[in-house]
Structures are given as structure tokens and as C-alpha cells.
């Protein structure tokens, strides 16, 4: 892995948010600079939009960009009770009667977006489960958080998801569950499915049905992640080798799906490059 080449790719192609994240993760940059860049994507209604998720170019607030924002705020230690409650208030404003939030709201209509960004009135474990996992230890008593957590439990108990995004959301929800004994058997089942290759390929030579088939490294991005034990050592090492080999001549990592426009492609490649650098560093490959 060529770190300097990756850095040059980011300085050349990344938007300000990813540049600030790169500075924070690798160069001692401040958390405040990350938050400042992130807040540019926040709307007056308290949600996040403005193509924070590059495949969704609507300026309007959407649940999935909210999930992105919460993850970054937690990463840099800026997800306090006041900010978390404000985010939960917005989520409550778009929640369905069941308590969850849809993956995609109708405000995407009329704006460029990837093909799978289709509005739906139905609540979705992706991203509801991951959002609950992010908020539950900060504002556990917020009415939306407690209600959405109950809905997520109903979903995962009735039927564990099988697709990669659903499994990821279920895992993040269960990892954030305060009652570890309740969550443990479901996490164990999901871990077994992952290890068998039922969710994503476990052979580094197999790319899976594209576009955007995830790998074990998406579920265990560091050696100390709770799901690391789900995958054999040779599986993880093989995918780390593959990840290193995927670095392009320009220093960045590629994407394999139809992002909506050249700007989105550059933004996504910068995001993937940051992810690759972080994962390779975590596993001692940098």
C-alpha cells in the first residue's frame, strides 16, 4: 500500500469533509474541523442531506445521511446529548407508525441518485438499526430511540436479515443493545452465517454479484471488532491482500457501481480510499 500516493489522491479529489477526516485520522487534525465540515450538510429542519451520501444528490434531509453524520460525530467525540436529541427529533418527524424510518424518503424525487434510491413508505432495518445503535447509549430515553429500538427487536426476532446491508444494520443494532445476554445468541447466529459465506463471499478470489458486494473487512474492519472471530485468519489475510492490490495508479481505491455523475464518483473513491487506509492501518498493513 502506497500511503503517500493515497494522500495525494485525497488532496486532489476529495471534498472538504474527507480531507478533514484524513487530517483527523492520520495527521493530528482537530475534531472541531471535522464537525465544521459536516455541519455544512445539515439542514434547517435538523436533518442531514446536501449529498452527504454521494449517491443521493437531493438537498433535502434523508435518514441514511443522518446515519453517516451520527457515525462521524461519534468517531470524533462530538455526539453529545444535546446534538443526539436534536437528531432524534428529526428522525421522529419522518418515522413511520411502526417506529422505524424508511431507507429513502420521497424528497429524492427530481434529483440525481443511484438506481436503488427509490422512495418507500415502509420502515427499514437499514438504516434504522444502525441509527438506534448510535443513539441508544447517548439518549436512551428519547421517545423515538426507545420506540425504534422496540421495532428493531420485533424485526430481528421475527426473522434475521440475509442481505449484506440488513445484516450490517442488525449487527450494529445488537452491538448497541444494553442487554448483552439478549443480543448474544442473535449475534452468534449472524456471525456463523457470515463465517460460512452466506452473506458475503469468504473466498478472496470471488468478487460476488456486483455492484458493491461487501467483504469480511466491512464487517470486521479492525482486529478488535466483535465480529473478527467470525472469519478465519486466512480469510481476513486474503482480503487484506486483495484490498492492498486494489489501490489504483492514481493512489485511490475504485468503486464498482453507477454513481450519479463524475463528482459522486470522485467523492465515493475518496471515501473508499479513507476506509482502505483505516482498515489496512488497523491490521498493521501500513
Backbone torsions as a table, in degrees:
resi	resn	phi	psi	omega
1	UNK	NA	130.7	-178.4
2	UNK	-101.2	98.3	-176.6
3	UNK	-64.9	-44.4	-176.5
4	UNK	-63.7	-38.0	177.3
5	UNK	-65.5	-40.0	177.2
6	UNK	-63.8	-40.8	178.6
7	UNK	-61.8	-43.3	178.9
8	UNK	-63.6	-36.8	176.4
9	UNK	-60.5	-43.7	-179.1
10	UNK	-66.3	-43.6	178.4
11	UNK	-63.1	-28.3	-177.2
12	UNK	-84.4	-39.9	-166.7
13	UNK	-118.4	-18.7	-172.5
14	UNK	-77.6	150.4	171.4
15	UNK	-76.0	171.3	-173.9
16	UNK	-58.1	-39.9	-177.4
17	UNK	-58.1	-48.5	-179.3
18	UNK	-69.9	-29.8	174.5
19	UNK	-65.1	-42.9	177.9
20	UNK	-65.4	-38.5	177.5
21	UNK	-64.9	-41.1	177.4
22	UNK	-60.3	-45.3	178.0
23	UNK	-60.7	-43.7	-177.9
24	UNK	-66.5	-43.0	-174.6
25	UNK	-77.6	-31.0	-170.3
26	UNK	-123.4	-19.3	-171.0
27	UNK	-124.0	12.5	178.3
28	UNK	77.7	18.9	179.3
29	UNK	-68.3	161.8	-172.9
30	UNK	-82.6	151.2	172.9
31	UNK	-65.5	-36.0	-179.0
32	UNK	-61.3	-34.5	178.4
33	UNK	-67.3	-36.7	176.3
34	UNK	-64.6	-46.2	-178.9
35	UNK	-63.1	-40.0	178.2
36	UNK	-60.9	-42.4	177.8
37	UNK	-68.3	-38.6	-179.7
38	UNK	-66.2	-38.7	-176.8
39	UNK	-65.6	-16.4	175.1
40	UNK	-64.5	-20.4	-180.0
41	UNK	-93.7	1.5	-178.0
42	UNK	-89.1	137.6	-179.2
43	UNK	-99.1	168.5	-177.4
44	UNK	-65.3	-22.1	179.0
45	UNK	-79.2	-1.5	178.9
46	UNK	95.8	-8.7	178.3
47	UNK	-93.6	-177.7	179.5
48	UNK	-121.9	139.9	178.2
49	UNK	-154.1	-130.5	173.7
50	UNK	58.2	32.6	178.9
51	UNK	65.0	30.6	169.8
52	UNK	-56.8	-42.7	168.2
53	UNK	-89.2	109.7	-167.0
54	UNK	-61.6	-21.8	178.9
55	UNK	-77.1	-8.5	-176.1
56	UNK	-122.6	99.1	-168.9
57	UNK	-90.4	5.3	177.2
58	UNK	-64.6	143.0	173.9
59	UNK	-74.1	-16.5	-172.6
60	UNK	-78.2	157.3	-177.5
61	UNK	-69.4	141.8	-179.1
62	UNK	-139.7	153.4	-179.4
63	UNK	-62.8	-41.2	-176.5
64	UNK	-65.6	-43.5	172.0
65	UNK	-59.6	-32.9	174.9
66	UNK	-60.8	-41.4	178.5
67	UNK	-61.5	-44.3	177.2
68	UNK	-56.6	-48.1	-176.5
69	UNK	-61.8	-43.6	-179.2
70	UNK	-63.6	-39.8	178.6
71	UNK	-62.3	-42.2	-179.4
72	UNK	-70.1	-40.0	178.1
73	UNK	-61.8	-41.2	177.9
74	UNK	-66.1	-41.4	-178.9
75	UNK	-56.4	-41.8	-175.2
76	UNK	-95.2	8.7	176.4
77	UNK	75.3	26.6	-176.9
78	UNK	-111.4	10.1	-179.4
79	UNK	-92.7	78.7	179.0
80	UNK	-88.6	177.3	-175.8
81	UNK	-62.1	-39.2	-178.3
82	UNK	-65.3	-47.3	-178.9
83	UNK	-68.3	-40.4	179.9
84	UNK	-64.1	-40.7	179.3
85	UNK	-65.3	-37.9	177.9
86	UNK	-64.2	-42.1	177.6
87	UNK	-64.4	-40.9	178.7
88	UNK	-65.3	-33.5	176.5
89	UNK	-62.2	-43.2	178.6
90	UNK	-64.6	-42.9	179.0
91	UNK	-59.2	-38.9	177.9
92	UNK	-62.3	-32.4	-177.1
93	UNK	-71.6	-18.3	-178.9
94	UNK	-117.1	3.8	-178.0
95	UNK	-70.8	154.3	175.8
96	UNK	-83.8	173.4	179.4
97	UNK	-60.9	-28.0	-179.5
98	UNK	-73.5	-22.3	177.7
99	UNK	117.2	-24.1	177.6
100	UNK	-84.0	-179.8	175.4
101	UNK	-118.3	149.1	174.5
102	UNK	-68.6	160.9	172.3
103	UNK	-67.0	-37.5	-171.3
104	UNK	-141.8	130.0	179.8
105	UNK	-96.2	160.5	-177.2
106	UNK	-61.8	-13.8	-178.3
107	UNK	-70.0	0.3	171.1
108	UNK	-77.4	-19.9	-176.1
109	UNK	-59.2	133.4	178.3
110	UNK	90.4	-0.4	-179.0
111	UNK	-122.6	152.3	178.2
112	UNK	-60.8	142.9	178.9
113	UNK	-165.1	159.3	174.9
114	UNK	-67.5	157.7	-171.7
115	UNK	-59.1	-29.7	-175.1
116	UNK	-84.6	-0.4	176.5
117	UNK	-83.8	78.5	-178.4
118	UNK	-114.0	126.8	-178.6
119	UNK	-59.3	145.0	177.2
120	UNK	-145.6	141.3	176.9
121	UNK	-83.1	-5.0	-173.7
122	UNK	-89.0	142.1	174.1
123	UNK	-67.5	149.7	-175.6
124	UNK	-132.4	135.6	176.1
125	UNK	-60.6	-30.2	172.6
126	UNK	-102.3	104.5	20.2
127	UNK	-109.7	9.6	-172.4
128	UNK	-54.9	-45.2	-176.7
129	UNK	-61.6	-43.0	-179.0
130	UNK	-69.1	-36.8	178.9
131	UNK	-66.2	-44.5	177.5
132	UNK	-59.8	-42.5	178.1
133	UNK	-59.2	-31.3	179.5
134	UNK	-78.8	-33.0	-173.7
135	UNK	-95.4	-19.7	-166.0
136	UNK	-64.6	-34.1	-179.5
137	UNK	-87.8	-4.0	-179.5
138	UNK	-102.5	-47.0	179.4
139	UNK	-131.3	63.5	-174.3
140	UNK	-63.9	-23.4	-177.3
141	UNK	-92.2	-2.3	178.6
142	UNK	-62.1	134.3	-175.6
143	UNK	-56.6	-39.2	179.3
144	UNK	-68.2	-41.9	-177.7
145	UNK	-62.1	-47.0	-179.0
146	UNK	-67.3	-39.3	178.4
147	UNK	-67.8	-42.2	179.4
148	UNK	-67.5	-35.3	177.2
149	UNK	-62.8	-41.9	178.1
150	UNK	-63.4	-40.1	178.3
151	UNK	-65.2	-41.7	178.7
152	UNK	-61.3	-40.3	178.1
153	UNK	-62.3	-42.0	178.1
154	UNK	-59.1	-41.4	-177.9
155	UNK	-66.5	-49.6	-173.7
156	UNK	-73.5	-29.0	176.8
157	UNK	-72.5	-37.9	-179.9
158	UNK	-67.8	-42.8	-179.6
159	UNK	-165.6	119.9	176.4
160	UNK	-69.1	139.9	179.9
161	UNK	-67.3	159.5	179.8
162	UNK	-116.2	-23.5	-178.2
163	UNK	-80.7	158.6	-172.7
164	UNK	-62.2	-38.4	-178.8
165	UNK	-72.8	-40.5	177.7
166	UNK	-63.9	-42.0	178.8
167	UNK	-63.9	-43.0	179.1
168	UNK	-59.7	-43.0	179.9
169	UNK	-66.6	-41.7	178.4
170	UNK	-62.8	-42.5	179.8
171	UNK	-61.3	-48.0	-178.2
172	UNK	-64.6	-35.3	175.5
173	UNK	-64.2	-47.6	-176.4
174	UNK	-68.8	-34.6	177.0
175	UNK	-66.1	-26.3	177.8
176	UNK	-90.5	1.8	-179.1
177	UNK	-73.1	123.3	-179.9
178	UNK	-62.6	-31.2	179.6
179	UNK	-88.1	87.8	-174.7
180	UNK	-62.2	-33.6	179.9
181	UNK	-64.8	-36.4	178.8
182	UNK	-68.1	-38.5	-176.0
183	UNK	-80.0	-27.1	-169.8
184	UNK	-55.3	-48.7	-176.8
185	UNK	-65.0	-34.4	178.1
186	UNK	-70.4	-40.5	176.0
187	UNK	-62.3	-39.2	179.0
188	UNK	-63.0	-42.2	179.0
189	UNK	-63.1	-44.7	178.9
190	UNK	-64.1	-39.7	178.0
191	UNK	-62.5	-39.3	177.6
192	UNK	-64.2	-42.1	179.0
193	UNK	-63.7	-40.9	178.1
194	UNK	-63.3	-46.2	-177.9
195	UNK	-63.7	-29.9	178.5
196	UNK	-79.0	-12.1	-176.3
197	UNK	87.2	18.9	-179.4
198	UNK	-75.9	-20.6	-173.9
199	UNK	-108.0	-49.5	176.5
200	UNK	-133.9	156.5	179.5
201	UNK	-60.2	144.2	175.0
202	UNK	-113.7	8.4	173.4
203	UNK	-106.7	114.9	-177.7
204	UNK	-58.8	-20.3	179.5
205	UNK	-80.5	-9.6	-178.5
206	UNK	-105.5	123.4	-178.4
207	UNK	-88.0	-20.0	-179.8
208	UNK	82.2	174.7	179.8
209	UNK	-70.8	114.5	179.4
210	UNK	-85.7	159.7	13.5
211	UNK	-92.0	160.4	169.2
212	UNK	58.5	46.7	170.8
213	UNK	-77.3	125.2	-178.4
214	UNK	-75.4	171.2	179.5
215	UNK	-125.5	171.9	175.7
216	UNK	-54.8	-27.0	-178.7
217	UNK	-69.6	-22.0	174.4
218	UNK	-70.8	-29.0	-178.9
219	UNK	-92.9	-24.6	178.3
220	UNK	-132.8	72.9	-173.5
221	UNK	-75.4	-2.1	178.1
222	UNK	-148.3	158.2	-178.2
223	UNK	-63.1	-25.1	-177.8
224	UNK	-96.9	8.8	178.4
225	UNK	-69.1	142.9	-178.1
226	UNK	-57.2	-24.1	-179.6
227	UNK	-92.5	-0.4	-178.5
228	UNK	-57.3	-37.2	-178.9
229	UNK	-69.8	-9.1	178.2
230	UNK	-73.9	-19.0	-173.7
231	UNK	-116.5	137.9	177.4
232	UNK	-63.2	152.5	-178.0
233	UNK	-58.3	-42.0	-178.0
234	UNK	-67.7	-28.6	175.9
235	UNK	-65.7	-49.3	-179.2
236	UNK	-63.4	-45.0	-179.7
237	UNK	-62.8	-39.1	179.1
238	UNK	-63.8	-41.1	179.4
239	UNK	-73.7	-28.8	173.2
240	UNK	-66.1	-41.4	175.4
241	UNK	-59.3	-43.9	-178.6
242	UNK	-65.2	-41.0	179.5
243	UNK	-61.6	-44.4	177.1
244	UNK	-59.6	-42.8	-176.2
245	UNK	-69.2	-19.8	-176.9
246	UNK	-80.5	-8.1	176.8
247	UNK	-60.5	133.1	-175.8
248	UNK	-87.7	169.0	-178.9
249	UNK	-60.7	-29.0	-179.5
250	UNK	-82.2	0.0	176.9
251	UNK	99.7	-17.7	-177.4
252	UNK	-96.4	171.7	175.7
253	UNK	-100.7	150.7	-174.7
254	UNK	-86.5	169.2	166.0
255	UNK	-122.1	163.7	-175.6
256	UNK	-132.4	30.3	178.0
257	UNK	-132.2	163.2	-175.3
258	UNK	-80.7	79.3	175.7
259	UNK	-65.0	148.8	-173.0
260	UNK	-81.4	73.7	174.6
261	UNK	114.5	163.3	-176.1
262	UNK	-65.1	-37.4	178.5
263	UNK	-61.4	-43.8	179.6
264	UNK	-63.2	-37.6	178.2
265	UNK	-61.9	-47.3	179.0
266	UNK	-62.8	-42.1	179.9
267	UNK	-62.8	-44.7	-179.9
268	UNK	-66.4	-40.8	179.6
269	UNK	-63.2	-36.3	176.3
270	UNK	-65.5	-41.4	178.3
271	UNK	-62.8	-45.2	179.4
272	UNK	-65.5	-34.4	178.0
273	UNK	-65.9	-43.6	176.1
274	UNK	-61.6	-43.3	178.7
275	UNK	-60.5	-44.5	-179.4
276	UNK	-62.4	-45.8	179.2
277	UNK	-60.1	-42.4	-178.3
278	UNK	-66.5	-43.9	-179.3
279	UNK	-66.6	-44.7	-179.3
280	UNK	-65.0	-37.2	176.0
281	UNK	-65.7	-43.7	-178.4
282	UNK	-58.8	-35.1	-179.0
283	UNK	-94.5	13.6	175.1
284	UNK	73.8	24.6	-178.2
285	UNK	-97.0	1.9	-178.4
286	UNK	-100.9	NA	NA
